[in-house]
Amino acid sequence: MGKKAAKSMKKFASSGQLKKTIDARRKHQQIKRKNLSKKSVKDGKAKQRPAEQEEGEAAEAGPSRLKAAAKGSKKGMTVDDFLDGGFMDASDEDEGEEDEDMADGDDSGSEDEEEEDFGDDASFASLDEHDEEGDAHLLELSKLAEKDPEFYKYLQENDKELLDFNPNAAGADDDSDEEDAPEAADDPMGEAQIPILTKNILQKWQRLLLEHRSLRALRKLLIAFRAAAHMNEDGQVLAWSIDNASVYSKLITTALKYTPVVLEHHAPYKSLSNGKFKPPTQTPKLKALQKLILSYFQNVIHILSQLTDQEMLQLAVTESAKIIPYIVSSRKAVKLYLKKCLELWSSAQDSIRIAAFLAIRKLASSTDESILDSVLKGAYLTLVRSSKSTSAHTLPSINLMKNSASEVFSLDQGVAYQHAFGYIRQLAIHLRNSMKVKTKEAYKQVYNWQYIHCIDFWSIVLARACDAETEATTGKESELKPLIYPLVQVSLGAIRLIPNSRSYPFHLHVIRSLLHLTRHTYTYVPIAPYLLPILTATLAPSARPKASTLRPLDLEVQIRAPQQYLKTRIYAEGLVEEAVYLLAEWLASAPVHGSVAFPEMVVPVVIALRKSFKAAKTGNAGATKDLGLAKGLLERIEESVRWVEQRRKSVVLSPSSIGDVREWEKTLAASIEDAPLGKYVKVQRKTRERRRKLVDKARQGQDEILED
């Protein structure tokens, strides 16, 4: 008999089920102890039940008996004694240490957490003392609509029955945990059956959270949330089994919605006047909660990669952002969350992109500058990677990323300056290398979409941070203002790198960015010398343009004209139209049109346009249309010159009274829209906007015909 027992032990041990069976039995014993201890406390008994004592004695005697048997021989050992696994205590301790090391990993979990989930509540004893606050919480609940209208609205729409709970029945529910964790039963193989989560159990937790802000109920909810996050993974020992899709969805939304509310109640954080937040004060309660919060947050990060429903994904991102103040002390959690949010920000739907950006902005609002550094660097590099290729379909999302990222760079200009300086310097180094080497491969380091979007992004950042009206209101100059000059020099140098006609779309992209910077910062940038060559070369070409049946080239999504478009009428028309509009925009900007020297500044522009008209050869409808656009602009320029001269006559200004000149220019700049050139630009903007909407509708298949 002894030999047979030894063979069965060896066979069972080699089957790979040994450790799993031992864990299942231990869980079963712990659950029974937990239930028995709570029943004895409820009945007022001081001693433990005999069954529990016998079980504890058996558990204590088992290891010693097995160790003695192991020292002698295995002949007298039964299969049940072997499955008790007492001789594996030393190895289990080693595994526990390894699990503690792994608990810091990405999957947040494993057996160390499970032991905490199924074990007694000794580590959370300090939390349970704060659960008995019934009347005070009921009073707070009555003011929920005023304090947190968003959460109250969610309850009205999804859990209206929770607002009509019976406060007398809640205490009875809180006393018993048998419904929450049904006693596990052994199956024929000795494995414990995992309890199934039901709607009734979930609603009970919701009532406790809503009525009492119960930390005990929160802990149970988050343990179930972990089971939902890892339910389809192998090798995970979970506390709950979820076999209903509606229960799964309800559990996820409940954990996401209720957790921030409960944490805000027990450990509120402080929002500062500058928009940043200060993490909550480290209290004994918060220290006891910290491990639970980090475990929950890592489970949220894990489930963000699994959710396919867009509304649920948006909810997860939005609600997880409210937990950020409680996890900023964990660098690893911040890094993982930032990486996931940046991924969603660059690739998801627009609504989820915005939710992910708000979470990124929440991270950047921390008083810890190291987190802001990581956010700024991650946002910029993600933008650069996402803008490698640009089309009519990806351009709106790239523009959304540029505009939202510029807001993050405006939160702390002192920190943003270091990043902006380094990245603008990087653009200058690429340009210098291309100018020195002068090869096709070197030119590609500058003439690409990433370079264009980087120039445009930094123009947006500086325009937002150094806005002239904002500086006039605050009376303080922006810390990023010294970066305007190097960015302008890099941009103009990129235009001069390749001056041929095939690169005109690239030049127009850079000029648009500089115009945006000029309009907001009131910085004078000499753009006319880079627009006039495009106009003169197109209006007075060396050879007659070729007729073509090609469709018009969309200059907003091109940086290099295709070979078949060169020297064609359709390409020339698009260039003239775009160059005339950008030149009008520049002339109507505050630094140019709002200057007392405007009549003198436009003299070179007027002379160059008139020379082009004389050299132009009219002979077809296309040439006549191009000349008409340019002549219309010239007429508006001359009318605006007379408009400014008329106003200069009514005041006496001298070079010595610079202050009076500045005040007069401010008055002139405020009335630019009433000038002939300002009205012309306003009409052109509306026309282009209407045409862009028609093109977008046609691209989406809503309309088949485009009207002028």
C-alpha positions, 0 to 999 in steps of 0.5 A: 500500500505504501508503494502505491501511495508513493506512486500516486503522489509522484504522479499527481505532483508531476501532473501540474495540478498540485499547487493549484489544488493546494491554493484552492484548499487554502482559499476554502479554509480562509473563507470558512474561517472568515465566515465563522469568525463573523458569525461568532462575533455577531452572536457575541461568542468569545471562543471560536467554534469547535469546527474551526479549532479542529480545523486549525489544529489539523492545519497546525498538525499537518505540516509537522506530521508531513515533515516527520514523514518526509524525514523518514520515508514517504511510505506512510503518507496518504494522498490527502496528507500530501495535498495539504502541502505542509512540506512546501511551506518554505517554497511557498514563502519564497514564491510569496516574495517573488509575487511581491516583486511581481506586484510592481509589474504591469499586470498588477497582480497575482497571488500577493493581491489574491491573498489580500483579497481572500484573507481577513481584513486585518490590513483594512481594520483602520478603514472599517472604523470609518464606515459607521457614519450613517446620519452624516452621510444621509445628510450629505446624500440629500445634497448630492445634486448640488455637490456633484450634479454629474454623478447625481445625473448618472444615478438618475439615468442608470441607478434611480432605485438607489436614490430610493433606498431604505436606510433601516435595511442598509444596516442589516445588509452591512452586517452579513457577508454571506451573500457577498461571498457564498461559501465555496464548495469543493468539487470532486477534484478538490477545487473551490468553486468561485462565487458568481457575482449577481446584480443583487450583490452589486446593488447592495454594494452600490447602496452602501457606497451611496449611503455611507461611502463605505470603504469596506464596500469599495474594497469588495467592489474593486476586488470584483473589478479586478476579476472583471479586468482579468477574467479571460486570462490564464493563470489568474486566481480571481475572487468572482466569476461573472457569467452575465454581460449586463452584470459585467457592464454594470460592474465596470460602470459602477467601479468607474463612477463610484470610486472617485466619489468615495475617495473624494469623500474620505481623502479630498485633494486641493485644487490651486488657483493656478489650475494645478492640484495638490495631492491629498494629505497623507493620513493613516486612512489614505496610507491604508487606502494607497495599495487598494487605489494603485491596484484599482488604477493598474486594473483600469489601465489594463482594461483600457486595452480590452474595451471595444465599446466606444462609450465604455472606453470614453467613460473609463478614460474620463473617470480614471482621470479623477483618480490621478491625484491619488496615484501621482506618487507612483511613477510607474503607474503614471508612466503606464497611464500616460503611455496609454492615454497618448496612444488613445489621443493619437489613434482613437475616435475624436470623442475618446481623443478629447477624453484622453487629452483631458486626462493628459492635461490632468496629469500635467496639472500636478505640482510635480514638475517631473510629471509635467516633463514626461507629459510634454515630452510624450505629447510632442514625440507622439505628435511627431510620430503621428504626423509622418504621413498626412492626407485629407483624412488624417489632417483634421486629427493631426490639427486636433493633436497640435491644438490640444498639445499647445494647451499643455505647453502653455500650462507652465511656460518655464518648464515648456521653455526648456523643451521648446528651445531644445526641439526648435534647436533640433529643427535648426540642426536639421536645416543646417545639415541640409544646407551644408550637404545639399544632397537629395537625401539631406533635403528630405530631412527638411522637406517632409511632413514631420518638419512642416507639422513641427514648425506649425506646432511651435507657431501655435504654441508661441501664438498661444503663449505670447498672444499680444492681447493676453500680454496687454491684459496681464501686463506680463511678457511671456517666458516663451517670447525669446523663441519667436525669433529663432523659429522665424529664422528656421522657417524662412531658412527652410523656404530658401532651401529649395526655391523651385516651383515644385516646392511651392506647396511646402513654402505655402505651408510654412507661410501659413504657420508664420501668418498665424504667429504674426496675427497673434503675437503682433510680430512683424515677419517679412513674408512678402519677399517669399510670396511675390516670387510665386506670384511673379513666376506664375503670372509671367511664366517663361513658357505658355502653361500646358492644358490639362484635364487633371483635377485641382491640386489640394495644396493643404495636403501636398508638400511637393507638387507631382511631376504631371502638374508642373507647368500646367494651367490648373497648378498655376491657378491654384498657386495664384489663388493661394498666394494672393489670399496669403499676401492679403492676409499678411497685409491686413495683419496688425503688424503691417496694416496697423503700422503708421508706415503702412503706405511706405511698406507696401511700395515694393509689393505694388511695384512687383505686382505691376511689373508682373501684370505688364509681363503677363501674356493674356490669351486664355481664360485661365490667365485672365482669371489669374490676372483678375485675382491679382489686380483685385488685390492691388486695387484693395491695397491702393485703397487701404493706402489712401485710407491710412494716409487720410487718418495720418493727416488728422494727427501730428506725429513726430519720431520723438513721440514714440509713445503717441505713435504706439497709441495711434497704431493701437487705434488703427489696428483696432479698426483694420476690419473697416479698411478696404483691405480688411473687408476684402480679406473678410469676404475671402475667408468666408468664401474659402470656408464655404468651399472647404465645407462643400469639399468635406461633404463631397469627400464624405459622399453627402453631395456630388456637385461642388458649387462656387 
